[in-house]
Amino acid sequence: MMCVKNLYFKAFAGRKAFYSKAYITILLIALSLVSSNFFTHASVVQLKIQAVDVRDAPLAGAKVTLFAPPPGAYLVAEAFTDSKGVATFTLTDPPDEVNVFVSWKDIVVAQSKIASQSGFSKIICNVGLIKVRVMSLTNKIVSSFRVSLTWGTYAGPKSVYNFTDKDGFAVFASMPLQSYNLDIYWFDTSYKVYSETFTPKPDTVYEVKAPLYEFLVEVRDTSGRPISNAEVVLGNSLKTFKSYTVNGISSFGNLFAGTYSLKVTYAGTVYRRMDVNIDSDKHVSIVVPAIKTYTLTVQVVDEYGKPLANSKVTVVDAENKVRGEVLTGSSGSVKFTLQEGIYRVYVVYGTQTSKEDVQLSSDKFQKIVVYTASNTLTQTTTPYFTGLDPTPIILVLASILIAIAIFFIIVKRISST
C-alpha cells in the first residue's frame, strides 16, 4: 500500500513540474512576440530619381517604375517625373535594392538597379535629338517635305512628323534613340517618296538622298530671244505649281518620277499644253511666236497723290477675261505685259474701289486715284436766345389779382353785416 502511495505522489510531482515548464515556455514565447512588436518599427525611406536625356536635359513627364529584384519580383511603386525630371517616392519597408525602369513615349528608355536607401539617383536615358536632312540625288536641298517617324511601343505603333525647313532639316526633340521607320512624303501630300528603317545616333545628322528631280522650262520666241513673264504651270493629280519665266527660264525642283501636265501661257494666250514624263533632271524648250506686246504700268495713289501699297489691280480685256492680277508694292505700281487692245483696270484698296479704261497701243503709264478719306458732314445747331419765359410771371400776377379779389369780397361781406 505504501508503495502505491509513493508512486502516486511521484507521478503527481512529475506532472506538476511538466506543467510548470510548459507554462514558463509559453510565457517566454509570448513575451518575445510582444517585445518584438513593441520595439520593431516600420522602415520608411524617401527616394528621388531624376531622369535625363543624353545631353543631361531633364525629362518631364517620364514614367518611373520600381520593381523588387527577383526572386519574388513585385511592383514597389510608380510615379511620373516633374518639370525637373524628378520622380519622388516614399517607400515603406522597401527591399534593399530596386530595379528602376524609365519609360518615355511608351517605350523603356533606361533600366538600372539602385539601393533603396540611396536617397537620390540620376539615370541617363537613351533619349535625344533626332535630325534628319533630306537632299535630292543631285544634292539639292529638299524643303517643305513631311518627314514621319514610326516606332513600336507596348501600347502599339506610334508616329510623329515634321516638315523640312529651308535647309532641308526635320528636327525631332526628346526622342527615344531606337529603331524607326522613316517615311518622307512629297510636300504635304500622302505620296511617299522615300522609306527606310534607321537607328539614330546622338548628335548626329541622318542624311537622306531622295529620288527627286528638277524640271526646267525655257521659253523663247522664233528669233531665239528669251521671253520673260510667261506663265508656266506644271502639275499632277496631287499638286500644281505655277511660276513666271525670268529671262526665259522657269524651273521646278523636287519632283518625283512620274507624268506631269505642262501649260505655257504668254500675254493671255496659251501656246503649249503637253504631258511630260519626268524620270531624271529634264530640260524642255518652248518656242512662242514673236508677238508685239506692250507694258502697262499702273500706279495707285490716294487723293493726295500718296502711293497705296497692297492695292489689288486686275486687268480685264474686251472679252471680260482676266489678263493679270497683282498687289501693288510700296511704290503703288505694278506692270503688265499685254498685247495691243482695250482693257479695263480695276483697283481695290480696302473697301474703296476704282476703275479705268485703257487703250493700249504702246507702252503706257496709267495713274489711278482711289479716294480713301471719308467726308463726314456734321450739322451744328445754334441755339437762339429768346429771353425769359413769361409763364411764371403771369402765374404770379394772376395769383396776386385773385388774392386781391378775395380780400375785397371778404371786406364787403363784413361791412354789410
Secondary structure in CASP SS format (residue, H / E / C, confidence):
PFRMAT SS
TARGET T0000
AUTHOR 0000-0000-0000
METHOD secondary structure of the structure
MODEL  1
M C 1.00
M H 1.00
C H 1.00
V H 1.00
K H 1.00
N H 1.00
L H 1.00
Y H 1.00
F H 1.00
K H 1.00
A H 1.00
F H 1.00
A H 1.00
G H 1.00
R H 1.00
K H 1.00
A H 1.00
F H 1.00
Y H 1.00
S H 1.00
K H 1.00
A H 1.00
Y H 1.00
I H 1.00
T H 1.00
I H 1.00
L H 1.00
L H 1.00
I H 1.00
A H 1.00
L H 1.00
S H 1.00
L H 1.00
V H 1.00
S H 1.00
S H 1.00
N H 1.00
F H 1.00
F H 1.00
T C 1.00
H C 1.00
A C 1.00
S C 1.00
V E 1.00
V E 1.00
Q E 1.00
L E 1.00
K E 1.00
I E 1.00
Q E 1.00
A E 1.00
V E 1.00
D C 1.00
V C 1.00
R C 1.00
D C 1.00
A C 1.00
P E 1.00
L C 1.00
A C 1.00
G C 1.00
A C 1.00
K E 1.00
V E 1.00
T E 1.00
L E 1.00
F E 1.00
A C 1.00
P C 1.00
P C 1.00
P C 1.00
G C 1.00
A C 1.00
Y C 1.00
L E 1.00
V E 1.00
A E 1.00
E E 1.00
A E 1.00
F E 1.00
T C 1.00
D C 1.00
S C 1.00
K C 1.00
G C 1.00
V E 1.00
A E 1.00
T E 1.00
F E 1.00
T E 1.00
L E 1.00
T E 1.00
D C 1.00
P C 1.00
P C 1.00
D C 1.00
E E 1.00
V E 1.00
N E 1.00
V E 1.00
F E 1.00
V E 1.00
S E 1.00
W C 1.00
K C 1.00
D C 1.00
I C 1.00
V E 1.00
V E 1.00
A E 1.00
Q E 1.00
S E 1.00
K E 1.00
I E 1.00
A E 1.00
S H 1.00
Q H 1.00
S H 1.00
G C 1.00
F E 1.00
S E 1.00
K E 1.00
I E 1.00
I E 1.00
C C 1.00
N C 1.00
V E 1.00
G E 1.00
L E 1.00
I E 1.00
K E 1.00
V E 1.00
R E 1.00
V E 1.00
M E 1.00
S E 1.00
L C 1.00
T C 1.00
N C 1.00
K C 1.00
I E 1.00
V C 1.00
S C 1.00
S C 1.00
F C 1.00
R E 1.00
V E 1.00
S E 1.00
L E 1.00
T E 1.00
W E 1.00
G C 1.00
T C 1.00
Y C 1.00
A C 1.00
G C 1.00
P C 1.00
K E 1.00
S E 1.00
V E 1.00
Y E 1.00
N E 1.00
F E 1.00
T C 1.00
D C 1.00
K C 1.00
D C 1.00
G C 1.00
F E 1.00
A E 1.00
V E 1.00
F E 1.00
A E 1.00
S E 1.00
M E 1.00
P E 1.00
L C 1.00
Q C 1.00
S C 1.00
Y E 1.00
N E 1.00
L E 1.00
D E 1.00
I E 1.00
Y E 1.00
W C 1.00
F C 1.00
D C 1.00
T C 1.00
S C 1.00
Y C 1.00
K E 1.00
V E 1.00
Y E 1.00
S E 1.00
E E 1.00
T E 1.00
F E 1.00
T C 1.00
P C 1.00
K C 1.00
P C 1.00
D C 1.00
T C 1.00
V E 1.00
Y E 1.00
E E 1.00
V E 1.00
K E 1.00
A E 1.00
P C 1.00
L C 1.00
Y E 1.00
E E 1.00
F E 1.00
L E 1.00
V E 1.00
E E 1.00
V E 1.00
R E 1.00
D E 1.00
T C 1.00
S C 1.00
G C 1.00
R C 1.00
P E 1.00
I C 1.00
S C 1.00
N C 1.00
A C 1.00
E E 1.00
V E 1.00
V E 1.00
L E 1.00
G E 1.00
N C 1.00
S C 1.00
L C 1.00
K C 1.00
T E 1.00
F E 1.00
K E 1.00
S E 1.00
Y E 1.00
T C 1.00
V E 1.00
N C 1.00
G C 1.00
I E 1.00
S E 1.00
S E 1.00
F E 1.00
G E 1.00
N E 1.00
L E 1.00
F C 1.00
A C 1.00
G E 1.00
T E 1.00
Y E 1.00
S E 1.00
L E 1.00
K E 1.00
V E 1.00
T E 1.00
Y E 1.00
A C 1.00
G C 1.00
T E 1.00
V E 1.00
Y E 1.00
R E 1.00
R E 1.00
M E 1.00
D E 1.00
V E 1.00
N E 1.00
I E 1.00
D C 1.00
S C 1.00
D C 1.00
K E 1.00
H E 1.00
V E 1.00
S E 1.00
I E 1.00
V E 1.00
V E 1.00
P C 1.00
A C 1.00
I C 1.00
K C 1.00
T E 1.00
Y E 1.00
T E 1.00
L E 1.00
T E 1.00
V E 1.00
Q E 1.00
V E 1.00
V E 1.00
D C 1.00
E C 1.00
Y C 1.00
G C 1.00
K C 1.00
P E 1.00
L C 1.00
A C 1.00
N C 1.00
S C 1.00
K E 1.00
V E 1.00
T E 1.00
V E 1.00
V E 1.00
D C 1.00
A C 1.00
E C 1.00
N C 1.00
K C 1.00
V E 1.00
R E 1.00
G E 1.00
E E 1.00
V E 1.00
L E 1.00
T C 1.00
G C 1.00
S C 1.00
S C 1.00
G C 1.00
S E 1.00
V E 1.00
K E 1.00
F E 1.00
T E 1.00
L E 1.00
Q E 1.00
E C 1.00
G E 1.00
I E 1.00
Y E 1.00
R E 1.00
V E 1.00
Y E 1.00
V E 1.00
V E 1.00
Y E 1.00
G C 1.00
T C 1.00
Q E 1.00
T E 1.00
S E 1.00
K E 1.00
E E 1.00
D E 1.00
V E 1.00
Q E 1.00
L E 1.00
S C 1.00
S C 1.00
D C 1.00
K E 1.00
F E 1.00
Q E 1.00
K E 1.00
I E 1.00
V E 1.00
V C 1.00
Y C 1.00
T C 1.00
A C 1.00
S C 1.00
N C 1.00
T C 1.00
L C 1.00
T C 1.00
Q C 1.00
T C 1.00
T C 1.00
T C 1.00
P C 1.00
Y C 1.00
F C 1.00
T C 1.00
G C 1.00
L C 1.00
D C 1.00
P C 1.00
T H 1.00
P H 1.00
I H 1.00
I H 1.00
L H 1.00
V H 1.00
L H 1.00
A H 1.00
S H 1.00
I H 1.00
L H 1.00
I H 1.00
A H 1.00
I H 1.00
A H 1.00
I H 1.00
F H 1.00
F H 1.00
I H 1.00
I H 1.00
V H 1.00
K H 1.00
R H 1.00
I H 1.00
S H 1.00
S H 1.00
T C 1.00
END
